[in-house]
Structures are given as C-alpha cells and as structure tokens.
C-alpha cells in the first residue's frame, strides 16, 4: 500500500510540474508574441517568413534550431555579417532592440515555438543573462 501511495503522489507531482511548465511556456509565448509584434514584425513579417535576400525567415528556420545561442546573442546585442538560413545567404545588419533579458527569453520562446518551429527546451532569463557579447 505504501508503494502505491508513493507512486500515486509521484505521478501527481510530475503531472503538476509538467502542466506548470506548459503554462509557463504558454505565458512566455503570449508575452513574446506582443514583443514580436512591436519589434520584429516589420522586418521578419507577421508569419516569420522574412523577406528573401533582405531579412531571414524565422519560420521553419534551420538556423534557429542549430544556433540557439547565436540567435539569442543576435537579439540581445544585434547582429551583422553573413548567415545562412534554410540554404540562403543573408548579409545584413540587425540593430540591438534594447530588450531586457526576460523580454528576449519571451520572444525567443515565441519564435522557437511558432510557424513550424519547435523547441524541446524553454529559453530562460538565466540562459539569456549568460550570453555574452563576442
């Protein structure tokens, strides 16, 4: 009986933890969608499709999936120089947006889980805080 009770509470706590993470991700993505609308939509467009040859797509982006740290750094400090997204080369300048670490985490969570992108790991404020300028 003790084993059953232990297993029951372990399952309940695990389920509650997973639900809490999902809620947290959903809340972060909601905030991130608002930040995206304010700061990113002009160049990367409403559905993250970007502008061919000028602004790289965020939708179904192989670059985002393979370069998480560089993507965070680009939002945090700005980005310039060549990068290849979905087989196409882009060589422009993205100015730093002046966002706080929490805002960067939120917009990254939105981008990494929208338009065909999916991330197994949520971007945290601590992760963003640990990214240094190169």
N, C-alpha and C positions, 0 to 999 in steps of 0.2 A: 504494500500500500504506500509506503514512504517513497518508493521508486516512482510509482505512478504520480504522486503529488509533485515530486521533484520535476519529472518530465513535463507535467502539465504546466507548471509555473515557468519552466524554461521556455516552452513553446509560446506561452502568453507574452513573456518579456521580449522574446525575439521578434514576434509579430508586431508588438507595440513599437519596438525600436525601428523595424523596417518601415512601418507606417509613418512614424515620425520623420524618418529620413526623406520619404517620398513627399510628405507635406512640406518639409523644409526646402526640398528641391523645387517643388511647385511654387512656393512663395518667392524663392530666389529668382526663378524664371519669370514670374509675373513682374517683379521689380526690374529685372533685366530687359524685359520687353519694352518697358517705359523708357529706360535709358537708351535702348537701341533706337527707339522712335525719335528721341531727342538728339542723339549724337551720331548715329551710324547710317540711318536710312537714306540720307541724301546721296551718299556715295555707293553703298552696298545694296541699296534698293529694298523695297518692302519685303520681298521673299528671299533676301540674301543672295540674289542672282548676280549681283555686281554688274559692271559694265565692261564688256570684252575689250581687252587691251588697255584699260584705264584703271579700273577698280576690281580687284579679285573677288570671285564669288565666295560666299561663306556657306551657301547651300551645298550639301554633299561634297564638302571640301576635304580633299586628301591632306592638304597642308595642315588644317586644324587638327585632324586626327593624329598626324605624325609629328607635329611640332607644338605641343601644348604650351611648353614654357616660352618658346619664342612668340607664340600668339599672345600670351598674357603680357610679355615684355613689350610687344608692339602697341598694345592698348595703353599700357602704363607709361611708356616713355616715348612713344611714337616709333615710326619705322621708316627706313629708306633703304634703297638698294633692291637688287633683283631677288624675286622669289618666284617659285613655280607652283601654281595651283592647278590641279586637275590637268596637268600636261601643258599649260600655257604660262608663258613667262610674263611677269609684271615687274616694272621697274619705276615705281613712283615714290611719292613721299606721303606718309600719313603723320600728321602732327599729333603730339600728345593731346589727349582730350581733357586733361585736368581732373580726372575722376579719382575718387577715393578708392582705397583697396576693396571695400565692400561693394561699391558700385561696379568695379572691374570684375569681381567674382560673380556678381549677379548677371552682368551682361555676357560673360563667358558661359555661364550655365545656360542662359537662354540660347546663345549661338550654338553651343555644343549639343543641344538637345532639340533643335528646330531644323526644318527644311531638309530632312533626310539624314541629319547628323545624330549620332547617339554616343553618349559618353557613359562609361561604367562608373566613373569616379567624379563626384561633385567637386567643383573648384571652391576652395575655402578662402576666407580672408587671410588666414595664415599663409597659405600657399602663395597668394598674390604678394603678401608682405615680404616673403623670402626671395622674390625675384629682384635681382639687381640689374642695374643698367650696365651694359657692356661697353 
